[in-house]
Amino acid sequence: MRVMVLNSGSSSLKFRLLDVLEDGPQEEPRVPTALLTGAVKGIGGTATLELVTERGGRSTRTLDVPDHPTAMHRVFDHLISPSQIEAVGHRVVHGGERFSQPVVIDEMVLAEIEALVELAPLHNPASLSGIMGARQMLGPTIPMVAVFDTAFHHTLSTPARLYALPHELATRHHIRRYGFHGIAHASLAAAYAAFTGRALEKDRLISLQLGNGCSVTAIAGGKSVDTSMGFTPLEGLVMGTRSGDVDPSIVNYLARQERVDASEVERWLNEESGLLGLSGRTNDMRELEAAAQAGDAQAAVAIELFCYRARKYVGAYLAVLGGADAVVFGGGIGENSPTIRAHICAGMQWCGLLLDLDRNKTAVHLPPGGAAKISQEKSGVAAYVVADDEETWIARETVQCLRQRSGPDA
């Protein structure tokens, strides 16, 4: 089945075209090298259309792209004939309490995703725009599947899922810890299993998705049992522009002191905090590492807090899991910064986590879905790096969802 994977962000549209191989009704679908990979960046004005072909050819062009439906038109106009597409898989950030599995998109599903906009105002509207744009281009006959970032975390344990709020109030307003980056964490675990040949059902993993957004997940038996993001993606680790964990009283305190609405403080926590706020200069870890080496004290503090918070969560999840078989790093920072990985793992000999400095140094720029071991052979807790490949996971989930709908003999 030829599957188009679409990942719609607030100002971007990532896409990948893949041929998914189906061996049989009980076999997991296999995904070969992508036929096309690309992105439209800067939606809302003058945007760039980036493309990578199956043979590694790269091109970039500038286009006028005022909105997501236009972005979809540009992709199909310039690159892909709709006749090439047999199914579409869409990444949707928030599935709320309703969606614990991928689902075929129909009018009812669209309405329910739209109803969740209040819980994900920065993300779900972009996903809806991507879905509507694809429908306009492909028509009603091409099946489309929504794959939810929150779905992987529907297995959170009860104490990991709940906040200590009045039960009636939390129930009435659907306040709970949903978790995010589920597609990324599921794909990190799957790539770890494929690389090591180990069964996820028997292993305990701690996966760290470290990029501009960051989260860590405790995985037991292939299922999420705890994760750092909560009701929104703001909770947890220090991120590019998000604060991560803060005392909730800070919101009203700053609102009073600065004479602004609480919503403005929430915006500061989401858009002006994290690495950007701590350093006062950038949310780009590569720039911060260079600045710290050049003697910038604020950059050094930002990096220290980033790594401290990650190490703190790893330690907490070792307690949650009763130990771990492996720690798995992913995301732009997790994949490509040996220094940050080493800093996070520093001083963790107590739990048996010992990095191999040479392995760690060379484990960068892996191909999508690729993996490398970065721990010593004698390490009691292994450590790995896995290159992000959410699109392949979405494609597999899309095919499995459509197969289940059609039945095993379809």
N, C-alpha and C positions, 0 to 999 in steps of 0.2 A: 504494500500500500504506500502510495506517495503522499507524505504528510507535510503540510506547511505549519510550522510552529511560529506563533506570534506572541511577542512579549511587549506589551504596550506600557510605557512609562509616561510620566506627566508631560515630558517634552521629547520623547523618543519612541521609536518603534524598532525593536530588534526582530529579525526573522531568520528562519533557517528552513531549507527544503531538504527533506530526507526521504530515502527509500527504506521503508521498514520491512524486514523479511519475516514472514510468518511460517514457522516450521510445522506447527500443528496446534490443535485446540488447547493442549495442556502445556505447550512450550511458551516461554517468555519470548516476545518478539525481539529480534536482533536488529540493530541499526548500524548500517555501514557508514562510510565517510559521507559527510553532507554534500549535496549537489551544489547548493548555494548557501552562503551565510552573509548577512549584512545588517545594516541599521540605518535608519533615518534619524539624524540628531539635529536638535534645534527646531522642533516643530513649533509653529507659532509665528514664523517669519521666514527668513532665508535660512535654509537647512542644508545639511550635507547628506548625501546618499553614499554609503560605503558598501562595497561588495567584495567578497572573497569567493572565488570559484573553486570547484572540486580539485583542480590542479594547482591551486595556490595563487592564481592570478588575482591582483588587487587593483581596484579602481575607486576613485572618489569624484563625485560631481556635486555642484551646487544647484539647488532648486528652490523655488518658492513653495513653501508648504505651510499654509495657515492653520491646518487642523489635522486630526488623525485620519478622517476619511480621505482627505487629500493625500496624506502620506501613503495610505493603502493604494490609491489610484497610481501614485508615482511608482510604487514598487512593481505593480503589475504592468503598467505602461512601458517601463524601461527594461524589465528583467524577465518576467514570468508570464506565460500564457495561462489563463485560468483553466484551460483544458488539461494542464499538467497536474492539477491538484485533485486528490481523491478524498482528502479529509484535512481539517484544520484543528490544531490544538492551541488553545489560548491559555496563557498564564493569567490567573485572577488572584489578586493578593488576599482578599478577605472572603472566606466562605461562611463566616459566622458559625452558629451552632447547627445550621441546617446541612451543610455540605461536608461530609467526612470522606468522600470519594470523588473522583472525576465524574462528570455528568454530561450527557448529551445536551446541548443547548437548545431550548425551545422557548416559547414566549413566557411560560411560567418561570423558567430558570432565569431568564433575563430580568423579569420583574423582581425576583428575589435578590439577584445581585445588585439591582438598583436600590432596593430597600436597605442594603448594607452600606450604602454610600456614607451614611452618617458615622459609621464605625471606621471607615477608611476613605476620608474625603480627598486625600491626595492620590489614591491608587485606583480604587474601583471605577471612578469615572473614566480614566484612561483605558481601562480594560473594556468597558462598555463601548467606548468610541472605536476601539480596535475591532470588536466583534461586529458592530454595525457597519464599519467600513468594509470588512471582509464579506459580510452578507451582501452588500451592495455590488461588490465586484463578482462574487461567485454564485449568487442566487440561492434559492431555498433548497436545492437538491444536494448540495455538498454538505455532508455531516460535519458538525463542529462540536468540539468537546472543551469544557472548562476544567482546567486543572488548578486546584487551589493551594496557595502557599500555606494556609492554615490547616489543611486536611491532615497532614502528617502528624500534627500535634493533638489530634482528637483522642489519642491514647494516653495523654497526660494523666498521671495519678491524681486522685482527688486532692490531696494536700498541695500538689503542684499546680492544680487548675484553679483553686479558689483563692480569693482575697478574704481577709478577716473583716468583712463588712457586714452590716445587718442583712440577714439572709433574704428577707422579703424585698429589700431595696435592690440588692444585687440581682435577684431573680427577675424583678419587674423591668429592670433596665439592661438585662443581658450582660452584666458586668462579670467578667471572668478572665483568666489568662488564656488567650487564644494561641499565642506563639506565631511566629512568622518565619520566613526563609525555609519553609518546610520542604519545598522542591529541592533547594540546594542541599539541605542536610540529608534528605533521602538519597540524592544522587551521590553525595560523598560516601555514604555508607555502602551503596551498591558498587561504586568503583573500588573501594577498599576490599570488599568481598571478592570482586573479580580479580584484583591484583594478587591477593594473598591466597585465594582458593579456600578461604575459610567460610563457614556457614554463619550468616548473621544471626541465626536463631540461637547460636551458642556463645556469641561474643557480646562484650560490653564495650561500647565506644563512647568517646567524647569528641564531638565534631565541632570545629570552630570555623564559622563562615566570617572571614574578616575582610571587609572592603570599606566602602564609604558607609554602608550599613553593616553592623556586626551583630552576631549572635552566636551562642554556644548551646549545644543540645546534648543531653544524656540519653543514650540509646541502649536499650537492653532487648535482646531477642529480635532485633530489627525494628523495634518500635520506640517512639519518643516517650520518655517518662518524665522529663523535665526540660525546660528551655528558658533562656534568659529574657526574651521578649515576652510581653504580657498582653494586656488589653489593647495596647497599640505597640508599634515598633519602637517607641521611645524608651521603654524599660530595658535595663540590663547593662551591656558593655558600653564603654566610651566609644563613640563612632565619629564619622567625619565631621558632621555638624550637630549631632544629637548628643545630649548630655549623658544618656543612660540613667542609672539609678540616682535619684535625688530625694531628699526629704520633701514630701508633698507640701509641707507648710511653707516651703520656699516660694511657691507660686503666689499665694496671697500676700506674703511678706513683701516680695518684690513689687507686686501690684500696688500695694499701699505706698511703699517707699518711692516708687517711680511715677506714681499717679497714672497708671495705665490699667486697662482691663486685664483680667486673668488670661484672656485669649491671646493677648500680646506677649505675655510672659511665656505661655505655651509655645508661641511661635519662636521666641528666643531659644527655648530649650530644644526645639526641633531644627532650627535653621542657623543659629548663631553660636552654638555651644560646641561640645565635643573637642576634637583636635583643633578646629578653627578657633573656637573661643579661648581655649587654653593657650594656644600659641600666639594668638593675635595676628596671624599672618596667612595660614592656609589649612585646608583639610586634606591635602595631598601628603601621604606618608613619605613618599620619596623626597619631596621638598623638605619635609621636617627632618628626615634623617641627615640630609646634606647640611641643613642649617644647624643642627645639633653638633655635627662634627666640626663646624666652623665656629663653635662657641656660643651659639644662641641658647641662653639658659631657659627661656620660655619654651622653646621647641623641645629641649631635653625633658622638661617637666611634663609636657604633653605626651611624649613617648613613654615616659616612666609610668604615668597614670594609666595610659592605654594598656600597657603590658601587665601592670599590677592588677587591674580589674579582670583581665582575661585569666591570669594565673589564679586569682581568688575564686573565680567560677569553676575552673578546672578542679581545684581542691574541693570545692563544695560538691561537685558532681562525682568525684571519687567517693565521697561519703554516701551520696545518694545511691550509687551503683554498687557499693561495697567493693570498690576496686575497679580497674578497667584493663581490658586487653590492649587497647590502642587509643591514642589521641590522633585525630585526623585534622589537618589544616587545609582550608580551602578559601576561596575568594581572592580578590586582587592582591591584598596584602599577605594573606596566608599562603598564597601560591608563590609569591615573587620576592618576599623579604626574608632572607635567611637570618638577618640581624634581629628582626622582631620575633621570629619563631624561637631563636636562641634565648632572647630576653624573657619571653613568656615561660620557657621551660627551665630557666636558671633557678637553682636551689631546690629542684624537685627530686633530688636523689633519694629523699626520704621515702618516696613512693615507688622508686625503681625506675624513674624516667631519666634516661641518659641519652643525650643526643650524640651522634657521630658528627663532628664538626665538618669533616670533608664531605660527607653525604649531604649534610644540610646546606653547605655552601653551593653545591652543584645542582641541587634540586630546584631549578627555576625554569620558567618558560616551557613547561610541559605541554604536550598537545591536549586538546579537550578530552577529558575523561582519563588522561594518563595519570599514573601514580608513581611515587618513589618512596622508599623507606629512608628515614633520616635518623633513626635511632641506632645505637650500638647493638650488636648481636646479644650481648649479655643484659640488655635493658629489660627490666621486669615488666615495664609498660612500653609497648612499641609506639613509635611515632611515624606518621606518614604525611606526605603532601599529595593532594589530589587536585588536578586542574578542573575548574568549573565546567560543567556540561549539563546545565539545566534543560537545554533544548532537547537533547537526546532522551532525557527522562520524561519530558512532556510528550514527546512523540510516542514512546512506549506506552505511557499511560493512556494516550488517546486511542491507540490501536486496541489495547486490552479492553477499554471501556466499550468501544464499538463491537468488539468480538462478543463480549458478555451480553450486549443488547441483542445481537443477532442469534446467539445460541451457539453451542459447540459444534453443530453440524453445518453452520453457515459457510 
